[in-house]
Amino acid sequence: MSSSEGQPRPATPTTEMTVSTGDRYHVEGDPKDVERIIVDAARGSIMQLAWLIDAETRDDLAVNPESVVVLRAAGS
């Protein structure tokens, strides 16, 4: 057993993101950081996606910045 096993993970801020379809996603990062990623993608090349990390599965999540309608701080 390693020394880190059984220890809780440090709290990571998460943001709830709602897209135009009404689907909601919880992504890693505080709302201002997530907003910056989305704005940067929107200002990038045509059809550039915003790459985020799903807070529940830790999988990569690519989002069309034009589809994001709401960002809200969520619990960690």
C-alpha positions as CSV (number, residue, x, y, z in Angstrom):
1,M,0.0,0.0,0.0
2,S,1.4,3.4,-1.0
3,S,1.5,6.3,1.4
4,S,-0.9,8.3,-0.7
5,E,-3.5,5.5,-0.9
6,G,-6.6,6.1,1.2
7,Q,-5.8,9.8,1.5
8,P,-8.4,12.2,0.2
9,R,-7.6,14.1,-3.0
10,P,-7.1,17.8,-2.7
11,A,-10.2,19.8,-3.4
12,T,-10.3,21.1,-7.0
13,P,-12.6,23.9,-7.9
14,T,-15.3,22.9,-10.4
15,T,-17.6,24.8,-12.7
16,E,-21.0,23.8,-13.9
17,M,-21.3,24.6,-17.6
18,T,-24.7,24.7,-19.4
19,V,-24.7,24.5,-23.2
20,S,-27.5,25.6,-25.6
21,T,-29.0,22.1,-25.7
22,G,-29.6,22.4,-21.9
23,D,-27.0,19.7,-21.1
24,R,-24.9,20.5,-18.0
25,Y,-21.3,19.5,-17.4
26,H,-19.1,19.8,-14.4
27,V,-15.6,20.7,-15.4
28,E,-12.4,21.3,-13.5
29,G,-11.4,24.9,-12.8
30,D,-13.0,27.9,-11.3
31,P,-15.5,29.9,-13.4
32,K,-13.0,32.6,-14.4
33,D,-10.4,30.1,-15.6
34,V,-13.0,28.1,-17.5
35,E,-14.3,31.4,-19.0
36,R,-10.8,32.3,-20.2
37,I,-10.4,28.9,-21.9
38,I,-13.8,29.4,-23.7
39,V,-13.1,33.0,-24.7
40,D,-9.6,32.0,-26.0
41,A,-11.1,29.3,-28.1
42,A,-13.8,31.6,-29.5
43,R,-11.1,34.1,-30.5
44,G,-9.0,31.4,-32.1
45,S,-9.3,29.9,-35.6
46,I,-12.7,28.9,-37.1
47,M,-14.2,26.0,-35.2
48,Q,-11.6,25.9,-32.5
49,L,-12.9,24.0,-29.5
50,A,-12.4,24.7,-25.9
51,W,-10.7,21.8,-24.2
52,L,-11.7,21.1,-20.6
53,I,-11.5,18.2,-18.1
54,D,-14.8,16.6,-17.0
55,A,-14.7,16.8,-13.2
56,E,-16.5,13.5,-12.7
57,T,-14.7,11.2,-15.1
58,R,-11.5,13.2,-15.6
59,D,-11.9,12.7,-19.4
60,D,-11.1,15.4,-21.9
61,L,-14.1,17.4,-23.0
62,A,-14.1,19.5,-26.1
63,V,-16.8,22.2,-26.3
64,N,-17.9,24.5,-29.1
65,P,-17.5,27.9,-27.4
66,E,-20.5,29.3,-29.2
67,S,-22.8,26.7,-27.5
68,V,-21.9,27.7,-23.9
69,V,-24.7,29.7,-22.3
70,V,-24.1,29.6,-18.5
71,L,-21.1,29.1,-16.2
72,R,-21.6,28.7,-12.5
73,A,-19.3,27.8,-9.6
74,A,-20.0,24.3,-8.4
75,G,-19.0,22.4,-5.3
76,S,-15.7,20.6,-5.3
